[in-house]
Amino acid sequence: EVNSDTLSFAEIQQICFSGEGHYLGSGNTLQVMQSEYIYPDFGDRDSPTVWEERGKPVMLQQAVEKTREILARPAPRHIADEIDALIRSEFPILLSPAAMGR
């Protein structure tokens, strides 16, 4: 729902003109962050201390592991074989149909 309350016009005005000049201390900011913000699948929100305690994992390694997990699954069959062939005739697709389970 979008209205003047959900857009927080009064709070924005108060913070900008007579408040601290930022929204970090606002109760509304925390509420919206918990209900509206979409956190990425890849990201490290730990503190530097916790990150170090976890062995300083590298984001690239997470991406490599996720890629391998996705590629290990059967390929979706949402594209008809004749469309797949047409796409392959127009573009240099390196992944063979056999590798995709076709």
MODELLER restraints for C-alpha pairs under 7 A, 6 or more apart:
rsr = mdl.restraints
at = mdl.atoms
rsr.add(forms.Gaussian(group=physical.xy_distance, feature=features.Distance(at['CA:15:A'], at['CA:21:A']), mean=5.45, stdev=0.5))
rsr.add(forms.Gaussian(group=physical.xy_distance, feature=features.Distance(at['CA:15:A'], at['CA:22:A']), mean=6.61, stdev=0.5))
rsr.add(forms.Gaussian(group=physical.xy_distance, feature=features.Distance(at['CA:23:A'], at['CA:29:A']), mean=6.35, stdev=0.5))
rsr.add(forms.Gaussian(group=physical.xy_distance, feature=features.Distance(at['CA:74:A'], at['CA:101:A']), mean=6.90, stdev=0.5))
rsr.add(forms.Gaussian(group=physical.xy_distance, feature=features.Distance(at['CA:75:A'], at['CA:100:A']), mean=5.48, stdev=0.5))
rsr.add(forms.Gaussian(group=physical.xy_distance, feature=features.Distance(at['CA:75:A'], at['CA:101:A']), mean=6.64, stdev=0.5))
